[in-house]
Amino acid sequence: MALEPDASSSNGASGSSSSSKKSTSVDILLSSNSNSNINGIKSGGGVIPEEAETLEMDKENGVAEAADKSTMNNNDKRRVSMKSHGNGGWQNDHAAKVAAYANDLLPTTLTPTHYNIHLQPDIDTGEVVGSVTISATVNAQTQDIVLHAANSLHIKRVTVRLLDTDTIDALVGCISDGITYDARLEMASIRLPTALQANTSVSIAIAYSCRLGDSMNGLYRCKYRNREGETAFMLATQFQAKFARMVFPCWDEPAAKARFKLSLTVPESHTALSNMPVIATELLDGGRLKKVQFAQTPPMSTYLVAIVSGELGYIEGVSQGGPLIAAGDCCSKRQAVRCRVYTAAADIDKVRFSLETAVRVLEELAETFGSGYPLPKLDLVAVPELEAGGMENWGLVLFRTVRLFITEQTSLWIRQKAVYVIAHELSHQWFGNLVTMAWWDDLWLSEGFATWMGIHVSDQLYPEWRRWDHFAIEDRQAALSADSLRSSHPIQVPISGSADIDQVFDSITYYKGCALIRMLGAHLGVSAFMAGVRRYLAAHAYGTATTADLWQALQRASGEDVAALMHSWTTRAGYPVVSVDADFVAGQLKLRQSRYLHSGPPTSVEDSVVWWVPLGLLVSNSSKNSSSKSGNDIDNTDGYSRAAMRQRCECVNIPHSVRWVKLNHANAGLFRVSYSEAALRRLALEMERGGGELQTPDVVGILNDLVALVVSGYARTSSLLGMLGSFARAAGDSYVVWQIIGAFLESLHQTWAARAPPFVRKCIVNLTRALFAPKAAALGWAHRAEEGPLIARLRSIAIPRAGWAGDAAVVAEACRLFDELYARNDDCCESPPFHHDFTAAVLEIAVRSGPSENHARVREMYENSQRWRLSEDQRMAALGAMACAPAADLKIATLEYAMSDRVLPQDLNIVIGFMVSPAGAAIAGDESIASTKLVLWRWFTANYQRIVARLGENSALLGHLVGAVVSGFATCEMADCVEAWFADKRTAAFDRMLPQSLEFVRVRAAWYDRDASDVARWLGADGAASDYSSSDGNQRQQQQT
């Protein structure tokens, strides 16, 4: 699942009390006939068709025999010690029984091997009539069948048969009070008249009903516009992490892998999709309905089961990404895999790029992993309402529309994001689906690796995009930022209960996991690393695995003790900052590592870990071949050392002729570097010299670390302000460096906005304008054919920041271009008046700095995007731009609009994200940022119950929204106010997010307290300075540097 924190730009538990639903009768049959049919049952106005025969686990669909063996061993990897219970070992109260199980896991007395599921959803009423027959192996004697069933699922009838026995069919008894429920754990316990014996097999047939979900979980409705422009509905599923139990009773745990055979009864006009191809279709009810049957899946986890139904169209391609087949004595080729992209018929022309990308990505992954995609088809579906950016269901991958709707008008960044998300989700088809984490505490195995693979494949397909450079400034920084909090967690995070599962889908799991894989891969070498990955996939195919299993495979491939190297990185929160005291005369580096915390130096208890740190030591080229190699001496063959720290303090010898040293070459390691004043001064001189020895990734590393050290108090803010000129000159046309500079100045302004004198705030804005206005002017608004793709990215960074800082030329041109765009009509066939990468900037500036009617105009463009031929990402930019209106009443109106039916629930976070960003400020430099956040907070608290009802109390979207609303504050008083307000609220969906956000607020407050005078002195804004204009700002910057 691709992380989609909308609120940054563009989950929880059920009730804690145990309750019982109305008990229903249970028919218990002991049968020797595994092919016996169960009579249909009428219930609630729907008809449960006769349940299909229970099938033995065969080898259909070409699934390897290893799949069956892996499935039988999955329970051994569940992280829980279970007790066996005899006939009298259960209490009547089911809540008391399941409370004995650690981590809220089901007992291992039974193992499911096969599900046969039929669903008949009613889109109009929201009712779903269902039946499931589960084949299971009995591992230990038990009189109870305990499985997952959500509180919204109502079991009506249960029929149990013994399989593989000579016993004659016999009705053992009818129990009127045989099913009990635990609402908190979402478990149902079926009490049997007699105990099931170990080493037998049973068939459990369950007739039930449930409802379509209302918060993008389970099986739910989502609306879209059909070709006629009318509102229509489709059905989609989101079962990760624990929502399959909302749709069918099951063992809803990743290790409980089984085969699935599904069938659906849907309207005849619908296209029905599932993980496997359709094998039969039957018309029902005079042709009004149809029953669609799908082929059986290979063994897989419940969270990967998927269903889509709606009036959809598709385009199709073929990928040579399947298993290898013999093609002669000296060569071989791969089987063809049918690839389709489904969407509403009206949008079919928007998904061609996505289909081409999926075909290429699947082929790249098959070669990289050394094994072909194992299913006969791959479908991608554009879903209008989806909680995440994408969901990796095996063979039926779902995406938000913005991730698949890629046209000529789509911005480069959204195009890059689309390629990444497709590669991320398709890599899951191997790493996550074929081999699945045994329990959610190893989620990072799936998501961290898929993140790494998504960037790796993007880099292979489009090397000109330099995707790893962007990872260094965005995803890696998100991980470092979150992991620098005292409220952080290890990537192998303990899961104490189901309430914790959804909250570990965060930047630490995804991006720290990715960064650690990248660090380890750089150390081992790509060849050895991928050899270990292939070994891991082959050893655990169709089964489950743990972090230890991956380390073992990598160790065998590389010969290194990977588990020892990585133990602290995965089991402990945090990461180190390496302090560098360089004695260039003596030719020695004195290094010391300690835990880095945003809030300042750690306590002795917090600083107890000593990490293995691959130093990535880079020195000036003039030092080559001037020193011998020993121990931690540098490898002078390329000026780059593979030395590593394994102790808290170490020394490294360097040649006396070295001009400068740089640690963490190419940002491959996951640590900060704090240079001594002398070492940092030499790096600044090298950047000024511009000799090309320090490449962009290394400049990015120096700047990123210095920003973090300033915020946490390891360095003064004035030291960074004094070096901004050096970084700007070293950046040249590198957008990644400029993006860090812009983000730092925005953060400085946001932090100072609430308390600094107006003149100081004005000086910060003037400094921003002094840096970005000349760059925007030099780049211009016209995209030239000879320019590379990254110049377009730089232009889209420089122009909006110059506009935010009030550059008159940029504001005037943006408003002119907006007027020209708005004046276009349906019949206009001319090219847009500006390059599509500038759309968001133009809309934001026009709403913030133009006439008030621009707010209504942008809303019109959002609602009628076809008239202006806006791509999906441009339409979302129009929605976000509405939040940039300067007037408080328009901000409130925008928030209310985002709560209406005209905006999808998931897109409320886009509006919130824009409103708390600098783009949402009314007039740059005054109190608007602080006041905007107060306006938002008051609206949020007054409408909290409406927001919860719209997003869902357990939705991850709610957690992202809370984080966005809270983390923008910068005073301890507001942190205390927020904490007090949430004290009596249910915060299960964000009880990790909220403490982290509040910690960020207090970190900002401490930054201001510590450096307010320092910044004022540097800016010359201590009460006597003259205006800091663009022209003298450049001069002052150079003087300070």
Secondary structure, 3 states (H helix, E strand, C coil): CECCCHHHCCCCCCCCCCCCCCCCCEEEEECCCCCCCCCCEEECCEEECCCCCCCCCCCHHHCCCHHHHHHHHHHHHCCCCCCCCCCCCCCCCHHHHHCCCHHHCCCCCEEEEEEEEEEEECCCCCEEEEEEEEEEEECCCEEEEEEECCCCCEEEEEEEEEECCCCCCEEEEEECCCEEEECCCCEEEEEEEEEECCCEEEEEEEEEEEECECCCCEEEEEEEECCCCCEEEEEEEECCCCCHHHCCCECCCCCCCEEEEEEEEEECCCEEEECCCEEEEEEEHHHCEEEEEECCCCCECHHHCCEEEECEEEEEEEECCCCEEECCCCCEEECCEEEEEEEEHHHHHHCHHHHHHHHHHHHHHHHHHCCCCCCCEEEEEEECCCCCCEECCCCEEEEEHHHHCCCCCCCHHHHHHHHHHHHHHHHCCCECCCEEECCHHHHHHHHHHHHHHHHHHHHHHCHHHCHHHHHHHCHHHHHHHHCCCCCCCCCCCCCCCHHHCHHHCCHHHHHHHHHHHHHHHHHHCHHHHHHHHHHHHHHCCCEEECHHHHHHHHHHHHCCCHHHHHHHHHHCCCCEEEEEEEECCCCEEEEEEEECCCCCCCCCCCCCCCCCEECCEEECHHHCCCCCCCCCCCCCCCCEECCEECCCEEEEECCCCCCCEECCHHHCCCCEEEECHHHHHHHHHHHHHCCCCCCHHHHHHHHHHHHHHHHHCCCCHHHHHHHHHHHHHHHCCCHHHHHHHHHHHHHHHHHHHCCCCHHHHHHHHHHHHHHHHHHHHHHCCCCCCCCCHHHHHHHHHHHHHHHHCCCHHHHHHHHHHHHHHHCCCCCCCCCCCCCHHHHHHHHHHHHHHCCCHHHHHHHHHHHCCCCCCCCHHHHHHHHHHHCCCCCHHHHHHHHHHHCCCCCCHHHHHHHHHHHHCHHHCCCCCCCHHHHHHHHHHHHHHHCHHHHHHHHCCCCHHHHHHHHHHHHCCCCHHHHHHHHHHHCCCCCHHHCCHHHHHHHHHHHHHHHHHHHHHHHHHHHCCCCCCCCCCHHHHHHHHHHHC
